[in-house]
Amino acid sequence: MKADIVWIHAYVLPMTGKYGDLTADGAVAVKGEYIVKTGPTDEVMREVQAEEVVDASGMLLMPGLIDAHIHTSCAIARGTAQDMDHWMQKGLWPWMQHMTLEDARAGSELNIIEGVKAGTTTFGDYNADMDQLLSRYASIGVRVAAAEMVNEIPKNIGDLPVEDMYPFDSSIGEKKLQANIKLYEKWHGAEDGRISVMFGPQGPDMLSLDLLRQTKREAERFNTKIHMHVCQGDREIFQLEKRYGKRSIPFLEEENFLNERLVAVHLTEATQQETKKTAESGAAMINCSGSIGIIDGIVPPLEMFTQCGGRAALGSDQVPGNNSSNMFNEMKFAAILNKVKAKDPKVFPAIKALRMATIDAAAVLGLDQKIGSLEAGKKADMLVIDTRKPALTPVLMHPVENIIANLVYAARGEEVRDVLVDGKYIMKNRELLNVREENTVQEVQQRAEKLAERIRT
Amino acid sequence: MKADIVWIHAYVLPMTGKYGDLTADGAVAVKGEYIVKTGPTDEVMREVQAEEVVDASGMLLMPGLIDAHIHTSCAIARGTAQDMDHWMQKGLWPWMQHMTLEDARAGSELNIIEGVKAGTTTFGDYNADMDQLLSRYASIGVRVAAAEMVNEIPKNIGDLPVEDMYPFDSSIGEKKLQANIKLYEKWHGAEDGRISVMFGPQGPDMLSLDLLRQTKREAERFNTKIHMHVCQGDREIFQLEKRYGKRSIPFLEEENFLNERLVAVHLTEATQQETKKTAESGAAMINCSGSIGIIDGIVPPLEMFTQCGGRAALGSDQVPGNNSSNMFNEMKFAAILNKVKAKDPKVFPAIKALRMATIDAAAVLGLDQKIGSLEAGKKADMLVIDTRKPALTPVLMHPVENIIANLVYAARGEEVRDVLVDGKYIMKNRELLNVREENTVQEVQQRAEKLAERIRT
């Protein structure tokens, strides 16, 4: 079998099987966008004729990480809203209100760079005006599962008292739904399939019932997932109870949202019974440990959701609150926060967190036929991680394998040396190949200063 | 006034005052080991004639971080004991039992390198055979507040059933106390004062009453802090109740340990009342969020301790369980774990965590006259942090200062460009000047493989 390139003598963690199937002297062969063979080095070398053979001794090859829920456009306001209550209204809103489309685009670029440098190859990006952002995704070369944020709330909603009902404006709603449809038609499947598009109703409280139903029909028509905040805060529950006389999960059940199409983000306020019902319905959950911990002081019911058989992924959410987009961070947080919630160190082992940032996340986003593991036939979204960095030293295979524990509990992101998406390097020796990091950093700094000026005046 | 070197046009975060006293265009002047002047650039440049002027635009200058409690020798077993109960007995012990002095020394070196690369300049190191480790501290050039681990427990204690009383052996105890005394006499004040020595009774359960009293007398004689694990687990409480009929805090109160000399590590099992009593006594607390979260699934009563007026510091503890020694990690964990414990995002703001890794930590270790802040007259233990890294972008001064939030919630450690201790560079452009990282990594890998072999046979 022919290949363009084969990495040999590496630790290979394909994330197949229940425990990841680590091999100590492994190889991965890639042809074009695809992985054509993985396995022990000698076996792969017997079967594969490669143009280029890379000795990857001391390196770990694993699937690219998936940040399943992220609002990259907010990154321009990193670190502006912490240690407060009413984060959305008091913290984020002043920044969002004054942000231009170009601010959003620059912030998004910064957030993508940050993520890639920490091994993220797929972003579950969820923003308004997503069309603006996707061109940079295309040129940077990463994978994105995008959703347009559909709501029908006027722009000055941040000023609304928390206890007031959202005033829906159907002209806004219709425009946003059309934007999501256009986004799908323009981008879905673009860039060799690196870009996919879902429907993104912002939350059951943020749309009228009409628009919510319409958005659902469109998701069914195009056969996409529905990426939606669900039970994301007490304000949502309050709005739902006031408008429909029921909480989010019973409401969504009645409206036939609870099934495999739904990707429910946060579930912060879900009761045990609601969590169980959602998990058992086949809907998936995305958990943003760092974000919800910092902005709400809450550990969502992720452990329970998975105990009930639900499939879950991790996301970094946004950086005005989190404040970083680094899946190593999210993995460690998910594990430790669920351990302390359960008061049990055995709960949420490292492999569980790692699956939620790779193969399980791919399944949540409906991409597991393509990515999430290193397997022949899948796209070559792969990390080359230097295990000889202090935080990953030593590497042991016996009497315990310690790589997975150290990836989850010790790695910082800087251990990622190279990043490939679709078989192409997008970062090599920690340098991004398709975007100039220092230019983006400089642009964001300048734009943020101007944005801050607009807020002050 | 004369200086060897002055950094100008930097963000300077001296960690004086309640909120850190950030300056946007600041300068720090250093002569020999000491800071001679800090302030706005123009003011410092008017008063100081420096041999070398460094334009530090875009850099942040702040005090070196303090890892107040760390067992560096364990680093050779990184990542070998997670997601389990009885971590000490089932996880750590098999490794400790077979570890040689040279293994400990190599592991310690690795842990120091890891820490320095993430901005740690002072290590509150706590090990047996500390004399072995201090020579490497001396040559690497970092600061260490060392304690010899004094107990009187035979080496095969790990095999003892959890519910059995520790069999004390006074010949072991006497030897270890003598080692602590010798350590003090040999090393205290060495290397221009970079090395200091405390007394380190391992825990109220790990020594006989005689030896505990004797160790206290020695600490008083040499006027050092007593660095001790207190209420570190249910096993300690069990041993204390069985031996003395009381829990750790009432026992230590009776024995006159509760005062400013005591540095109580963990307090994992302390009740509210015990926490209050300890805080009010003037004793200090060291909290190891990552370690205790992962190995016990517990958030110790740090927030309560400080609410009662107690002074506290953070530590990374050890890497077979944590699994990293990175104070950025510990700061973020301390904040988020205490927020979720209190179910309140306002609890434990970023500045509180940053103080516990700088000025408050210095006070806990009795070193605040020397280090912990950037002030004229203090030793120049200083970090040069590149704010133009993605995780620290943008930097804003108005309408909110976001640097402290981003240091605590976003920085990973790799943003630290240069590290100075006693006015001397020990890391420059991320390269350690006094130790070869790749040699240490290689040695630890080889030693760990051999250690693993000894465990298997």
Interface residues (C-beta under 8 A of the other chain):
Chain A: I76 R78 G79 T80 A81 Q82 D83 M84 D85 W87 P94 L110 N111 I113 E114 K117 A118 G290 G293 I294 I295 D296 G297 I298 V299 V319 N322 N323 S324 N326 N329 K332 F333 A335 I336 L337 K339 V340 K341 A342 K343 D344 P345 K346 V347 F348 P349 A350 R388 K389 P390 A391 T393 P394 V395 L396 H398 P399 V400 N402 I403 A405 N406 Y409 A410 R412 G413 E414 E437 E438 T440 V441 Q442 V444 Q445 R447 A448 E449 A452 I455 R456
Chain B: I76 R78 G79 T80 A81 Q82 D83 M84 D85 W87 P94 L110 N111 I113 E114 K117 A118 G290 G293 I294 I295 D296 G297 I298 V299 V319 N322 N323 S324 N326 N329 K332 F333 A335 I336 L337 K339 V340 K341 A342 K343 D344 P345 K346 V347 F348 P349 A350 R388 K389 P390 A391 T393 P394 V395 L396 H398 P399 V400 N402 I403 A405 N406 Y409 A410 R412 G413 E414 E437 E438 V441 Q442 V444 Q445 R447 A448 E449 A452 I455 R456
